[in-house]
Amino acid sequence: MNRRQLAVLILASWIGVMVWLVRREYFRPRSELLAEAALNVSPTATYYRLQLDDQQIGFATSTVDTLQDTIRVQDQMLLRIPALGSVQRVEARTNINLTRALQLRSFDATLRGEDVEFGVRGEVTGDSTLSIAIESADSRQRYDLPLDEPIVLPALLPLNLAFGGELAVGKTYSIRLFDPLQLSERPVDVTVVAESLFVVPDSAELHGTPPLWVPARWDTVHAWQLRQDMGGFQVEAWIDDLGQIVQASSPMGFAMERTAYEIAFENFMRREPQLDQLVLSADLIRQTAIAADASLDAERLDALVVRLGGVDLAGFDLSGDRQVLSGDTLRVTREDSARLGT
């Protein structure tokens, strides 16, 4: 082999190595990228004001704990929801256990209200089966679902995006989320639409009469704005580089914003006994009601027919009892007066 042939061989080998490195770094499976990046997950605790129509109606906390072989994500939310002239207290808790590669091991979620209690628990066994138990006041159901690939729960979407690859403005991520209530996966498209810096309260102090907690020190947070398409609705959220929400909003008027613990929790608990009248003006039913463009004579109507548009109706349980959905048309019939008296 002469020098020229040797040089060509060395050059070809070098090009081959470079191609392999490029493929290794830029075309690796998302699960592999996620596993490597997840090693940088660090413990965090964040607190939020929950608002409807600019009135605080609750608070939320989100904590991430890192153990030797486990990442634990815990979320808690307490709401006082104004609806139909009264205020309902609702509490939701979620506990999720992950591997250090952010793959699901187990989860449990509970929802408690004044007249309802509901729970869902799930555990991945053998990397191929998800065992789910659903409990309510009067029923218990168990399911075993086969898994073709690791699943992503809705609560883990921000964490998954932050550590699953380089976020970049204009980039769209297609992720399949698993809904434990519907026991099914659904595709979700999330687009990064902007990045910015936020100044959020880092600590608080008492001020005023009656005393309330107000910001004492501030922290600067780099965040990405995400736009998520969900069945015709768009939900927007700002998340930081650690996958924690900074701000979020929904079309129904709900909003959450990161703040200091005392501002989110203590202020809410101090005012809670007097909140009923303050938040009734932000009645949820009134906020989300759609005004009809025709007058209705309720006494003479036997049925109400409504055409629904501007939203993907897939997944909504709209047929049953006195109402039937056909295509985009919903028909609701009057309740039998004899039945009302029983």
C-alpha positions as CSV (number, residue, x, y, z in Angstrom):
1,M,0.0,0.0,0.0
2,N,1.5,3.3,-1.1
3,R,1.3,6.6,0.8
4,R,-1.6,7.9,-1.4
5,Q,-3.7,4.8,-0.7
6,L,-2.9,5.0,3.0
7,A,-3.9,8.6,3.1
8,V,-7.2,7.8,1.3
9,L,-7.8,5.0,3.8
10,I,-7.1,7.2,6.8
11,L,-9.4,10.0,5.3
12,A,-12.2,7.5,4.7
13,S,-11.8,6.1,8.2
14,W,-11.9,9.6,9.7
15,I,-15.1,10.5,7.6
16,G,-16.7,7.2,8.8
17,V,-15.9,8.0,12.4
18,M,-17.3,11.5,12.1
19,V,-20.5,10.3,10.4
20,W,-20.9,7.8,13.3
21,L,-20.4,10.5,15.9
22,V,-22.9,12.8,14.1
23,R,-25.5,10.0,14.0
24,R,-24.7,9.2,17.6
25,E,-25.2,12.8,18.8
26,Y,-27.9,14.1,16.6
27,F,-30.0,11.0,15.5
28,R,-30.2,9.1,18.8
29,P,-33.6,7.9,20.0
30,R,-35.5,10.4,22.2
31,S,-35.5,7.8,25.0
32,E,-31.7,7.7,24.9
33,L,-31.4,11.5,24.9
34,L,-33.9,11.7,27.8
35,A,-32.0,9.1,29.9
36,E,-28.7,11.0,29.5
37,A,-30.2,14.5,30.2
38,A,-32.3,13.3,33.1
39,L,-29.1,12.7,35.1
40,N,-29.1,16.5,35.5
41,V,-32.5,16.6,37.2
42,S,-32.1,18.3,40.5
43,P,-34.5,18.7,43.5
44,T,-36.9,21.6,43.2
45,A,-40.0,23.0,45.0
46,T,-42.2,25.5,43.3
47,Y,-45.5,27.2,44.5
48,Y,-48.3,28.8,42.5
49,R,-51.3,31.1,42.8
50,L,-54.3,29.7,41.0
51,Q,-56.6,32.4,39.5
52,L,-59.9,32.7,37.8
53,D,-60.9,36.1,36.3
54,D,-58.0,37.7,38.3
55,Q,-59.3,36.3,41.6
56,Q,-57.2,33.8,43.6
57,I,-59.2,30.6,43.9
58,G,-56.5,28.3,45.1
59,F,-52.8,27.3,45.3
60,A,-50.6,24.5,44.0
61,T,-47.2,23.0,44.9
62,S,-44.9,20.9,42.8
63,T,-41.8,19.2,44.2
64,V,-39.1,17.0,42.5
65,D,-37.0,14.8,44.8
66,T,-34.0,12.8,43.5
67,L,-32.9,9.6,45.1
68,Q,-30.2,7.2,44.1
69,D,-32.3,5.3,41.6
70,T,-35.6,7.2,41.7
71,I,-37.1,10.6,40.8
72,R,-40.2,11.4,42.7
73,V,-42.6,14.1,41.4
74,Q,-45.4,15.3,43.8
75,D,-48.1,17.8,42.9
76,Q,-50.8,19.2,45.1
77,M,-53.7,21.5,44.2
78,L,-56.3,23.1,46.4
79,L,-59.2,25.0,44.7
80,R,-62.3,26.7,45.8
81,I,-64.3,26.7,42.6
82,P,-67.3,29.1,42.2
83,A,-70.2,27.5,40.3
84,L,-74.0,27.9,40.3
85,G,-74.0,30.4,43.2
86,S,-71.8,28.4,45.6
87,V,-68.2,27.6,46.2
88,Q,-66.9,24.0,46.0
89,R,-63.7,22.9,47.7
90,V,-61.6,20.5,45.6
91,E,-58.3,19.0,46.4
92,A,-56.1,17.0,44.0
93,R,-52.9,15.2,44.7
94,T,-50.5,13.3,42.4
95,N,-47.5,11.2,43.3
96,I,-45.3,9.8,40.5
97,N,-42.2,7.6,40.8
98,L,-39.8,7.5,37.9
99,T,-36.5,5.8,37.1
100,R,-33.4,8.1,36.8
101,A,-34.1,7.9,33.0
102,L,-37.5,9.5,33.6
103,Q,-39.4,6.3,32.8
104,L,-42.6,5.7,34.7
105,R,-42.5,3.2,37.6
106,S,-45.7,4.0,39.4
107,F,-48.2,6.8,40.1
108,D,-51.3,7.5,42.2
109,A,-53.7,10.4,41.9
110,T,-56.6,11.4,44.1
111,L,-59.4,13.9,43.7
112,R,-61.5,14.9,46.7
113,G,-64.5,17.2,46.7
114,E,-67.4,17.8,49.0
115,D,-69.5,15.1,47.4
116,V,-66.9,13.0,45.5
117,E,-63.7,11.1,46.0
118,F,-61.8,9.5,43.2
119,G,-58.5,7.7,42.9
120,V,-56.3,6.2,40.2
121,R,-53.2,4.1,40.9
122,G,-50.8,2.6,38.3
123,E,-47.7,0.5,38.3
124,V,-45.4,-0.6,35.5
125,T,-44.4,-4.3,35.8
126,G,-41.8,-5.9,33.6
127,D,-41.5,-2.8,31.4
128,S,-44.3,-4.2,29.3
129,T,-47.5,-4.0,31.4
130,L,-49.3,-1.1,33.2
131,S,-51.6,-2.3,36.0
132,I,-54.2,0.3,36.8
133,A,-56.7,0.4,39.7
134,I,-59.5,3.0,39.6
135,E,-61.5,3.6,42.8
136,S,-64.5,5.8,43.5
137,A,-67.1,5.9,46.2
138,D,-69.1,2.9,44.9
139,S,-66.9,1.0,42.5
140,R,-63.4,-0.5,42.0
141,Q,-62.0,-1.5,38.7
142,R,-58.6,-3.0,37.6
143,Y,-57.0,-3.1,34.2
144,D,-53.8,-4.5,32.8
145,L,-52.6,-2.7,29.7
146,P,-49.8,-3.8,27.4
147,L,-47.0,-1.3,26.8
148,D,-45.2,-1.0,23.5
149,E,-43.0,1.9,24.7
150,P,-42.5,4.0,27.8
151,I,-45.5,6.3,28.4
152,V,-45.7,10.0,29.4
153,L,-48.3,11.2,31.8
154,P,-49.7,14.7,31.3
155,A,-48.2,16.0,34.6
156,L,-44.7,15.0,33.2
157,L,-44.9,16.7,29.9
158,P,-42.9,19.9,30.9
159,L,-40.2,17.8,32.5
160,N,-40.1,15.5,29.5
161,L,-39.8,18.4,27.1
162,A,-37.1,20.2,29.1
163,F,-34.8,17.2,29.4
164,G,-35.8,15.4,26.1
165,G,-33.8,17.6,23.8
166,E,-32.7,21.1,23.0
167,L,-35.7,23.5,23.2
168,A,-35.7,26.0,20.3
169,V,-38.2,28.6,19.3
170,G,-40.3,27.5,16.3
171,K,-39.7,23.8,17.0
172,T,-42.7,21.5,17.4
173,Y,-42.6,18.3,19.4
174,S,-45.1,15.4,18.8
175,I,-45.6,13.4,22.0
176,R,-48.1,10.7,22.9
177,L,-49.6,11.3,26.3
178,F,-51.3,8.6,28.3
179,D,-54.5,9.6,30.0
180,P,-55.1,7.3,33.0
181,L,-58.8,8.3,33.2
182,Q,-59.6,7.3,29.6
183,L,-57.0,4.5,29.7
184,S,-55.7,5.5,26.3
185,E,-52.9,7.5,24.6
186,R,-53.5,10.6,22.6
187,P,-51.1,12.6,20.3
188,V,-50.2,16.0,21.5
189,D,-48.3,18.7,19.4
190,V,-46.4,21.2,21.5
191,T,-44.7,24.2,19.8
192,V,-42.1,26.4,21.3
193,V,-43.3,29.9,20.4
194,A,-41.0,32.2,22.4
195,E,-38.3,32.5,25.1
196,S,-38.0,35.2,27.7
197,L,-36.8,36.1,31.2
198,F,-39.2,36.3,34.1
199,V,-38.8,38.0,37.4
200,V,-40.7,36.0,40.1
201,P,-41.0,36.3,43.9
202,D,-38.3,34.3,45.7
203,S,-39.3,35.2,49.2
204,A,-42.0,37.2,51.0
205,E,-42.6,39.4,54.0
206,L,-45.7,40.6,55.9
207,H,-47.0,44.0,55.0
208,G,-50.1,46.2,55.5
209,T,-53.3,46.0,57.6
210,P,-54.6,43.3,57.7
211,P,-51.1,41.9,57.1
212,L,-50.6,40.0,53.8
213,W,-47.5,38.4,52.4
214,V,-45.8,40.4,49.6
215,P,-42.6,39.9,47.6
216,A,-39.4,40.6,49.6
217,R,-36.8,39.3,47.1
218,W,-37.0,38.4,43.4
219,D,-35.4,35.8,41.2
220,T,-34.8,35.9,37.4
221,V,-35.9,32.8,35.5
222,H,-35.2,31.9,31.9
223,A,-38.4,30.3,30.4
224,W,-39.8,28.9,27.2
225,Q,-43.3,29.6,26.0
226,L,-45.1,26.4,24.9
227,R,-48.4,26.2,23.0
228,Q,-50.2,22.9,23.2
229,D,-53.0,21.8,20.9
230,M,-55.6,19.7,22.7
231,G,-58.7,18.7,20.8
232,G,-59.2,22.1,19.2
233,F,-58.2,24.1,22.3
234,Q,-54.9,25.8,22.8
235,V,-53.2,25.8,26.2
236,E,-50.2,28.0,26.8
237,A,-47.5,27.7,29.5
238,W,-44.1,29.1,30.2
239,I,-41.6,26.5,31.6
240,D,-38.1,27.0,32.9
241,D,-35.0,25.0,32.0
242,L,-35.7,22.5,34.7
243,G,-39.2,21.7,33.3
244,Q,-41.1,23.6,36.0
245,I,-44.0,25.9,35.1
246,V,-43.5,29.6,35.5
247,Q,-46.9,30.7,34.1
248,A,-49.8,28.9,32.5
249,S,-53.3,29.8,31.2
250,S,-56.3,28.1,29.6
251,P,-59.2,29.3,27.4
252,M,-61.6,28.9,30.3
253,G,-59.9,31.7,32.1
254,F,-57.8,29.7,34.6
255,A,-54.3,30.9,35.2
256,M,-51.4,29.9,37.4
257,E,-48.3,31.9,38.2
258,R,-45.2,31.0,40.2
259,T,-44.6,32.9,43.4
260,A,-43.2,32.5,46.9
261,Y,-44.8,29.9,49.3
262,E,-46.3,32.4,51.7
263,I,-48.0,34.4,48.9
264,A,-49.5,31.3,47.3
265,F,-50.5,29.4,50.5
266,E,-50.6,31.6,53.5
267,N,-52.5,34.5,51.8
268,F,-55.0,32.1,50.4
269,M,-55.6,30.3,53.8
270,R,-55.9,33.6,55.6
271,R,-58.6,34.8,53.2
272,E,-60.3,31.5,52.6
273,P,-63.3,32.1,55.1
274,Q,-64.1,35.3,53.3
275,L,-63.4,34.1,49.7
276,D,-67.0,33.0,48.9
277,Q,-68.4,36.4,48.1
278,L,-65.1,37.6,46.5
279,V,-65.0,34.8,43.9
280,L,-68.7,34.3,43.2
281,S,-68.4,37.1,40.6
282,A,-66.1,34.7,38.7
283,D,-68.6,31.9,38.6
284,L,-67.1,29.1,36.5
285,I,-70.4,28.1,34.8
286,R,-71.1,31.8,33.9
287,Q,-67.5,32.2,32.6
288,T,-67.7,29.2,30.3
289,A,-71.4,29.5,29.2
290,I,-72.1,30.2,25.5
291,A,-74.9,32.8,24.9
292,A,-77.6,31.7,22.4
293,D,-78.3,34.0,19.5
294,A,-82.1,33.3,19.8
295,S,-84.7,33.7,22.5
296,L,-85.9,30.4,24.0
297,D,-89.3,29.7,25.4
298,A,-88.4,27.0,27.9
299,E,-92.0,26.2,28.8
300,R,-93.0,25.2,25.2
301,L,-89.8,23.4,24.1
302,D,-89.7,19.6,24.0
303,A,-86.1,19.5,22.9
304,L,-83.1,21.7,22.4
305,V,-80.8,21.2,19.3
306,V,-77.4,22.7,19.3
307,R,-74.7,22.6,16.6
308,L,-71.2,22.4,18.1
309,G,-68.2,23.9,16.2
310,G,-64.7,25.1,16.7
311,V,-63.6,22.1,18.8
312,D,-62.7,18.4,18.2
313,L,-65.5,16.5,20.0
314,A,-63.5,13.2,20.0
315,G,-63.2,11.9,23.6
316,F,-66.1,14.0,25.0
317,D,-68.9,11.8,26.5
318,L,-71.9,13.8,25.2
319,S,-74.4,11.0,24.5
320,G,-76.5,9.4,27.2
321,D,-79.9,9.6,29.0
322,R,-81.7,12.6,27.5
323,Q,-79.0,13.8,25.1
324,V,-77.7,12.4,21.8
325,L,-74.7,13.6,19.8
326,S,-74.9,13.0,16.0
327,G,-71.9,14.3,14.1
328,D,-71.6,17.9,15.3
329,T,-75.3,18.2,16.4
330,L,-76.3,17.7,20.1
331,R,-80.0,17.1,20.9
332,V,-81.3,17.4,24.5
333,T,-84.9,16.4,25.3
334,R,-87.0,17.7,28.1
335,E,-87.1,15.7,31.3
336,D,-90.4,13.8,31.8
337,S,-92.4,15.6,34.5
338,A,-93.6,12.2,36.0
339,R,-89.9,11.2,36.3
340,L,-89.1,14.4,38.1
341,G,-91.6,13.7,40.8
342,T,-90.2,10.3,41.7
